[in-house]
Amino acid sequence: MDFDLSETQRLFQATTERFASTVDVATRLSIRSLDGSYDKSRWQELTELGLLSIGASTEFDGLDGSLTDLSVIAETLGFNNALDPWLENGAFPVRLGNIATDDALLKAILDGSQLVSVAFAEQNNRYELFPGNTIITTRDDGSGYYLNGEKHFVLTAALADILLVTAQFNGEFGIYSVAANSDGVDTHYYRLADGSQAAALTFKQVELSIDTRLSIDFEQFQDVIAEINVLCCSEILGLSQLLLNETISYVKEREQFGTTIGSFQSIQHGLVDCYSALEQMRSLLFRTLLLEDKSGEKWRANVMGAKAFIGENAHLIAHKAVQYHGAMGITDEVSIGHAMKRIMLLSRLFGDVANNLKHYARST
């Protein structure tokens, strides 16, 4: 079987590489110090390059790219240790808008005029995706809705123009488009492990019009989450490759006891373990991408199983990289620390290893 990238995928890869490779560690730290921990002008550049359009249907001026196409972009961003929230604020809302066939939402995302955050997590709801305490009620005159409740872990919310909020209405799942500056939206910002910014949101009688609900049900939402989990795996794979490459280069130069530490047998064996783990991660990702049916409970369970394995082995590689670099490996002065912290975030997004294995075991 041919696993080489197509000509189009190589073009996606090269475009992403050119965009992401311009940010070194010093530039990353400078951008993370900005309000919202990100430079929104980079987001405009990202959209102009078409890196968001790839995930949208041609019906909405997108490129109708496959999940494999998106995986190439995610892995390339990971390999370049990118700080751009392409996955959480780009691919995620684009896929939701695609399924909901929401032309206005997609065009606002794809032209870069609006940055969208998805508010799906709730306190004390662990990794459950069905909203528990975010409730939609109908206005007395029937002209619209009120939104009440709380959301946590809303990624890049400080820069968001639109919030896609999961909520229940008469016990049914729904996603509602909410202007981030709406009256009744209270926000508390905090930093995440990778230096990005998230928010806890409180909604108090936020008024919504009747056309704010996206046409997407809970099963479809879960399928989109599975797709984004695959892209998490792809970015983690790129980050892990970066960690391994950086560590191999470092042990070839770092000297101790009059010789390079790369000549020590224990370090060589450790790096071989990392290489073996990385190739297994890559094979499992390929297997997941090649599954024909990318919807339903079995698909979602296979993705969770793959992510559990990939996340666990990525932590092995990250810990070895930090160990061989010494204490500086966890600092913000070298790329190793940034890559490890991004892996920590992605491997737990939508579910940690234990949660993912639990769901995988239930389906087998």
C-alpha positions as CSV (number, residue, x, y, z in Angstrom):
1,M,0.0,0.0,0.0
2,D,1.3,3.5,-0.9
3,F,1.5,5.8,2.1
4,D,3.2,8.6,0.2
5,L,1.5,12.0,0.2
6,S,-0.4,13.1,-2.9
7,E,0.8,16.1,-4.8
8,T,-2.0,18.2,-3.3
9,Q,-1.1,17.0,0.2
10,R,2.5,17.9,-0.3
11,L,1.4,21.4,-1.3
12,F,-0.7,21.6,1.9
13,Q,2.4,20.4,3.9
14,A,4.7,22.9,2.2
15,T,2.3,25.8,2.8
16,T,1.9,25.0,6.4
17,E,5.6,24.6,6.9
18,R,6.3,28.0,5.4
19,F,3.7,29.6,7.7
20,A,4.6,27.8,10.9
21,S,8.4,27.7,10.7
22,T,8.8,31.5,11.1
23,V,8.1,31.3,14.8
24,D,11.2,30.5,17.0
25,V,11.2,30.1,20.8
26,A,11.8,33.8,21.4
27,T,9.0,34.9,19.0
28,R,6.7,32.4,20.7
29,L,7.3,33.8,24.1
30,S,6.7,37.3,22.8
31,I,3.4,36.3,21.2
32,R,2.3,34.5,24.3
33,S,2.8,37.6,26.3
34,L,0.2,39.5,24.3
35,D,-3.5,39.9,25.4
36,G,-5.2,36.6,24.6
37,S,-1.8,34.9,24.2
38,Y,-2.0,35.2,20.5
39,D,-1.4,37.6,17.6
40,K,-4.6,37.8,15.6
41,S,-2.8,39.1,12.5
42,R,-1.3,35.6,12.3
43,W,-4.9,34.2,12.2
44,Q,-5.7,36.4,9.2
45,E,-2.6,35.2,7.4
46,L,-3.5,31.6,8.2
47,T,-7.0,32.1,6.7
48,E,-5.5,33.8,3.6
49,L,-3.3,30.8,3.0
50,G,-6.4,28.6,2.8
51,L,-5.5,26.4,5.8
52,L,-9.1,26.7,7.1
53,S,-10.8,26.3,3.8
54,I,-9.4,22.8,3.4
55,G,-11.9,21.5,5.9
56,A,-15.0,23.1,4.4
57,S,-17.2,21.9,1.6
58,T,-16.9,23.4,-1.9
59,E,-20.5,24.5,-1.4
60,F,-19.2,27.1,1.0
61,D,-16.1,28.1,-1.0
62,G,-14.0,25.5,0.7
63,L,-11.6,22.9,-0.8
64,D,-13.6,19.8,0.5
65,G,-10.4,18.3,1.9
66,S,-10.5,14.8,3.5
67,L,-9.6,14.0,7.1
68,T,-6.3,12.8,5.8
69,D,-5.6,16.2,4.2
70,L,-6.4,17.9,7.5
71,S,-4.2,15.3,9.3
72,V,-1.2,16.4,7.1
73,I,-1.7,20.0,8.2
74,A,-2.0,19.1,11.9
75,E,1.1,16.9,11.9
76,T,3.1,19.7,10.1
77,L,2.0,22.2,12.7
78,G,3.0,19.9,15.4
79,F,6.4,19.2,13.9
80,N,7.0,23.0,13.7
81,N,5.8,23.5,17.3
82,A,3.2,25.9,16.1
83,L,1.4,28.1,18.6
84,D,-1.5,28.8,16.2
85,P,-4.9,27.4,17.4
86,W,-5.7,26.0,14.0
87,L,-7.2,22.8,15.5
88,E,-9.3,24.2,18.3
89,N,-10.5,27.5,16.7
90,G,-10.2,26.5,13.0
91,A,-10.8,22.9,12.1
92,F,-13.2,22.3,15.0
93,P,-15.8,25.1,14.2
94,V,-15.3,24.6,10.5
95,R,-16.3,20.9,10.7
96,L,-19.3,21.8,12.8
97,G,-20.4,24.5,10.4
98,N,-19.9,22.1,7.5
99,I,-22.3,19.5,9.0
100,A,-24.8,22.2,10.0
101,T,-24.6,23.7,6.5
102,D,-24.4,27.1,8.1
103,D,-23.3,29.3,5.2
104,A,-23.0,32.6,7.2
105,L,-20.9,31.0,10.0
106,L,-18.5,29.3,7.6
107,K,-17.9,32.3,5.4
108,A,-17.2,34.4,8.5
109,I,-14.6,31.8,9.6
110,L,-13.0,31.2,6.2
111,D,-12.5,34.9,5.4
112,G,-10.9,35.5,8.8
113,S,-13.4,38.1,9.8
114,Q,-14.6,36.1,12.8
115,L,-12.6,33.9,15.2
116,V,-14.9,31.2,16.7
117,S,-14.5,29.3,20.0
118,V,-16.5,26.2,20.9
119,A,-17.8,26.1,24.5
120,F,-18.5,22.4,25.2
121,A,-16.9,21.6,28.7
122,E,-18.7,22.0,32.0
123,Q,-17.4,21.9,35.5
124,N,-18.1,18.6,37.3
125,N,-19.1,17.1,34.0
126,R,-15.7,15.6,33.5
127,Y,-15.4,14.5,29.8
128,E,-19.1,14.1,29.2
129,L,-20.1,15.9,26.0
130,F,-23.8,16.2,26.6
131,P,-24.4,19.5,28.4
132,G,-25.6,19.2,32.0
133,N,-26.2,22.7,33.4
134,T,-26.3,24.9,30.3
135,I,-29.9,25.4,29.6
136,I,-32.0,27.1,26.8
137,T,-35.4,28.4,27.7
138,T,-38.0,30.1,25.5
139,R,-38.9,33.8,26.0
140,D,-42.4,34.4,27.1
141,D,-43.4,36.0,23.8
142,G,-41.9,33.1,21.8
143,S,-39.6,35.4,19.8
144,G,-36.3,33.8,20.9
145,Y,-34.4,32.1,23.7
146,Y,-32.6,32.7,26.9
147,L,-29.2,31.0,27.6
148,N,-28.2,30.3,31.2
149,G,-25.4,28.2,32.6
150,E,-21.6,27.9,32.7
151,K,-18.8,26.6,30.4
152,H,-15.2,26.0,31.3
153,F,-12.1,25.4,29.2
154,V,-13.2,27.6,26.3
155,L,-10.1,27.8,24.2
156,T,-8.9,31.2,22.9
157,A,-12.1,32.8,24.2
158,A,-10.3,36.1,24.8
159,L,-10.0,36.6,21.0
160,A,-13.3,35.0,20.0
161,D,-16.0,37.0,18.2
162,I,-18.5,34.1,18.2
163,L,-19.1,31.3,20.7
164,L,-20.6,28.0,19.7
165,V,-22.2,26.9,22.9
166,T,-23.6,23.4,23.6
167,A,-26.8,23.4,25.6
168,Q,-29.9,21.5,26.1
169,F,-33.4,22.7,25.2
170,N,-36.3,20.6,26.6
171,G,-33.8,17.8,27.2
172,E,-32.5,17.8,23.6
173,F,-28.9,18.6,22.6
174,G,-28.2,21.7,20.6
175,I,-25.4,24.1,19.6
176,Y,-26.1,27.8,19.7
177,S,-24.2,30.7,18.1
178,V,-23.6,33.4,20.6
179,A,-21.9,36.7,20.1
180,A,-19.0,36.8,22.5
181,N,-19.8,40.4,23.6
182,S,-23.4,39.7,24.3
183,D,-25.0,41.1,27.5
184,G,-25.0,38.6,30.2
185,V,-21.8,36.8,29.3
186,D,-19.3,37.0,32.2
187,T,-15.7,35.8,31.5
188,H,-12.8,34.7,33.6
189,Y,-9.5,34.0,31.7
190,Y,-6.7,31.7,32.7
191,R,-3.5,30.2,31.3
192,L,-3.1,26.6,30.1
193,A,-0.1,24.4,30.2
194,D,1.0,25.3,26.7
195,G,0.9,29.0,27.3
196,S,-2.4,29.6,25.5
197,Q,-5.4,31.2,27.2
198,A,-8.8,29.6,28.0
199,A,-11.8,31.0,29.8
200,A,-14.6,30.1,32.1
201,L,-17.9,31.6,30.9
202,T,-21.1,32.3,32.8
203,F,-24.3,32.9,30.9
204,K,-27.0,34.9,32.7
205,Q,-30.2,35.4,30.7
206,V,-28.4,35.8,27.5
207,E,-30.9,36.7,24.7
208,L,-30.7,34.6,21.6
209,S,-32.7,34.9,18.4
210,I,-34.6,31.8,17.1
211,D,-32.1,31.3,14.2
212,T,-29.0,30.9,16.4
213,R,-29.3,27.1,16.7
214,L,-27.1,25.1,14.4
215,S,-28.7,22.2,12.6
216,I,-26.6,19.4,14.2
217,D,-27.6,16.6,16.5
218,F,-25.7,14.9,19.3
219,E,-24.6,12.0,17.2
220,Q,-23.1,14.3,14.6
221,F,-21.4,16.3,17.3
222,Q,-19.8,13.2,18.7
223,D,-18.5,12.3,15.2
224,V,-17.0,15.7,14.8
225,I,-15.3,15.3,18.2
226,A,-13.8,12.0,16.9
227,E,-12.5,13.8,13.8
228,I,-10.8,16.5,16.0
229,N,-9.4,13.7,18.2
230,V,-7.8,12.2,15.1
231,L,-6.3,15.6,14.3
232,C,-5.1,15.8,17.9
233,C,-3.3,12.5,17.3
234,S,-1.7,13.9,14.1
235,E,-0.4,17.0,15.9
236,I,0.9,14.9,18.7
237,L,2.7,12.7,16.2
238,G,4.4,15.8,14.7
239,L,5.3,17.1,18.1
240,S,6.8,13.7,19.1
241,Q,8.9,13.6,15.9
242,L,10.2,17.0,16.7
243,L,11.1,15.9,20.3
244,L,12.9,12.9,19.0
245,N,14.8,14.8,16.3
246,E,15.8,17.5,18.8
247,T,16.9,15.0,21.3
248,I,19.0,13.0,18.9
249,S,20.8,16.2,17.8
250,Y,21.4,17.2,21.4
251,V,22.9,14.0,22.6
252,K,25.3,14.0,19.6
253,E,26.7,17.4,20.9
254,R,26.4,17.3,24.7
255,E,29.6,16.0,26.3
256,Q,30.1,14.4,29.6
257,F,33.1,12.5,31.0
258,G,35.0,13.4,27.9
259,T,32.6,12.0,25.3
260,T,29.2,12.7,23.8
261,I,26.3,11.4,25.9
262,G,24.9,9.9,22.7
263,S,27.6,7.2,22.9
264,F,26.2,5.9,26.2
265,Q,24.4,2.6,25.7
266,S,21.5,3.5,28.1
267,I,20.7,6.6,26.1
268,Q,20.9,4.8,22.8
269,H,18.5,2.2,24.1
270,G,16.1,4.9,25.3
271,L,16.1,6.6,22.0
272,V,15.5,3.3,20.2
273,D,12.4,2.8,22.4
274,C,11.2,6.3,21.5
275,Y,11.7,5.6,17.8
276,S,9.8,2.3,18.1
277,A,7.0,4.0,19.9
278,L,6.8,6.7,17.3
279,E,6.5,4.3,14.4
280,Q,3.8,2.4,16.2
281,M,1.9,5.7,16.8
282,R,2.3,6.5,13.1
283,S,1.0,3.1,12.0
284,L,-2.0,3.3,14.3
285,L,-2.9,6.8,13.0
286,F,-2.7,5.5,9.4
287,R,-5.0,2.6,10.3
288,T,-7.5,5.0,11.9
289,L,-7.4,7.3,8.9
290,L,-8.0,4.4,6.5
291,L,-11.2,3.2,8.3
292,E,-14.0,3.4,5.7
293,D,-16.9,4.2,8.0
294,K,-16.1,7.5,9.8
295,S,-19.2,7.8,11.8
296,G,-21.1,6.0,14.6
297,E,-20.1,4.4,17.9
298,K,-17.6,2.0,16.6
299,W,-15.7,4.7,14.7
300,R,-15.6,6.9,17.8
301,A,-14.4,4.0,20.0
302,N,-11.6,3.2,17.5
303,V,-10.5,6.8,17.6
304,M,-10.5,6.9,21.4
305,G,-8.4,3.7,21.5
306,A,-5.9,5.2,19.0
307,K,-5.7,8.4,21.0
308,A,-5.1,6.6,24.3
309,F,-2.2,4.7,22.7
310,I,-0.7,7.7,20.9
311,G,-1.1,10.0,23.9
312,E,0.5,7.6,26.3
313,N,3.5,6.9,24.0
314,A,3.9,10.6,23.2
315,H,4.3,11.2,27.0
316,L,7.1,8.5,27.0
317,I,8.9,10.3,24.2
318,A,8.5,13.7,25.9
319,H,9.7,12.5,29.2
320,K,12.8,10.9,27.6
321,A,13.5,14.2,25.7
322,V,13.3,16.2,28.9
323,Q,15.4,13.6,30.8
324,Y,18.2,13.7,28.2
325,H,18.2,17.5,28.0
326,G,18.3,17.9,31.8
327,A,16.5,20.5,33.8
328,M,16.4,23.0,30.9
329,G,14.1,20.6,29.0
330,I,11.1,21.8,30.9
331,T,11.8,25.5,30.7
332,D,10.5,28.0,28.2
333,E,13.9,28.6,26.8
334,V,14.0,25.5,24.5
335,S,11.5,24.0,22.2
336,I,11.4,20.7,24.1
337,G,9.4,22.2,27.0
338,H,6.9,23.9,24.7
339,A,6.3,20.6,22.7
340,M,5.9,18.6,25.9
341,K,3.3,21.0,27.3
342,R,1.3,21.0,24.1
343,I,1.2,17.2,24.2
344,M,0.0,17.4,27.7
345,L,-3.0,19.6,26.6
346,L,-3.8,17.7,23.4
347,S,-3.7,14.2,25.0
348,R,-6.3,15.3,27.5
349,L,-8.6,17.3,25.1
350,F,-12.0,15.6,25.1
351,G,-10.7,12.8,27.3
352,D,-7.6,11.5,29.0
353,V,-6.0,8.0,28.5
354,A,-8.2,6.3,31.2
355,N,-11.4,7.8,29.8
356,N,-10.6,6.9,26.2
357,L,-9.7,3.3,27.1
358,K,-12.9,3.0,29.1
359,H,-15.0,3.9,26.0
360,Y,-12.9,1.7,23.8
361,A,-13.3,-1.3,26.1
362,R,-17.1,-0.8,26.1
363,S,-17.3,-1.2,22.4
364,T,-15.1,-4.3,22.0
